Amino acid sequence: MPRKSVAPSISEVAFDCPHCGAYTTQTWYDLHATTRTGDSRVPGVTRSDIVEVIRADKNIPEQAKTGLIDYFQKILRGLVFLRNNEQGKYVYADVHNLNLSKCFNCGEISVWIHDRLVFPAPMQGPAPNPDLPDEVRRDYDEAGRILTLSPRGSAALLRLAIQKLCTALGEKGKSIDEDIASLVKKGLSPVVQKALDSVRVIGNEAVHPGILDLRDDVDTATRLFELVNIIAEQMISNPKHVEELYAKLPEEKRKAIEKRDGKPS
C-alpha cells in the first residue's frame, strides 16, 4: 500500500513536511508582535564563528554550553524556531496573514504568507545523509534550495561542503585532491576518487571550493550531492553503525574479542 502523501497547504493539519518530507501532523501558530526598544531597536546578526567561540570558552558550564550551541547552530542554519519567553513581555499587536506550522516528526518550523509557503524553499537533489556535520549540512541544504535557480552556485557550495567534510574527517582541508587520496588510504572506496575526477573536482581541471565553474550544470551538481552522501556514508555512518552493533554485544564477548585482538579491555 503506497504511503499517504499530501502537499503542504494552509488548509491542512497534516501534510508532507517541507523540511523532512514525512507525512505527519502540523501544529499551526498565530503570531504576535512587540516593539523593539532601548539598545535592541534593530535585529541582531549572529557572527559566523559564534559556535567555535562558545566551544572554546572555559567559563561556560558544559550543560549551558550545549544549549547555547544548539541555539546558535539553528540561527546560523537560517532556521525559524520557537523559544519560550520566560520574561513574559506584553503583546502590542497581532500579526495577520503570517503563520507558522511546526512538524510533529522533525520539529522544524515552516513560514507562510497568506496561503503561500515562503520558508523553507523547496529542497531539490538527494536527501542529505543524517550524519553530516552541521557546518557541512548548512552548505548542502543551501545548495539544494538553489539547484535549479543556480546550478553553478549549487555545485560551488557542494565542493565547499566536500572540503569541509574532509576537514571534519581529520584532513588538512587545503586540497580536495590530497584529502580524498588520504581518505582512500583510510578506507574510502577508490571509486569515489574516480567519480570526483569525473565531475572536475580534482585533477588538472580542479575548481577551487566556493568558486563558480561556468561549465557546471544541474547534472554536475546532482552528482556532487551524491558524492557528499557517499563520503559521509562510508566514513561516518558505516563506522558508527558497526560501533553500535559492537556495543550491543555482551560485555564478556567484547572482552574476549579484545583479548583475541590484543586490545586492552
Sequence and secondary structure as in RCSB ss.txt:
>XXXX:A:sequence
MPRKSVAPSISEVAFDCPHCGAYTTQTWYDLHATTRTGDSRVPGVTRSDIVEVIRADKNIPEQAKTGLIDYFQKI
LRGLVFLRNNEQGKYVYADVHNLNLSKCFNCGEISVWIHDRLVFPAPMQGPAPNPDLPDEVRRDYDEAGRILTLS
PRGSAALLRLAIQKLCTALGEKGKSIDEDIASLVKKGLSPVVQKALDSVRVIGNEAVHPGILDLRDDVDTATRLF
ELVNIIAEQMISNPKHVEELYAKLPEEKRKAIEKRDGKPS
>XXXX:A:secstr
         TT SEEE TTT  EEEEEEEEEEE    GGGSS     TTHHHHHHH TTS HHHHHHHHHHHHHH
HTT       TT     EEEEEEEEEEETTT  EEEEETTEEEES    SS   TTS HHHHHHHHHHHHSTTT 
HHHHHHHHHHHHHHHHHHTT  SS HHHHHHHHHHTT  HHHHHHHHHTTSSSTT   TT   TT  HHHHHHHH
HHHHHHHIIIIIHHHHHHHHHHTS HHHHHHHHHHTT   
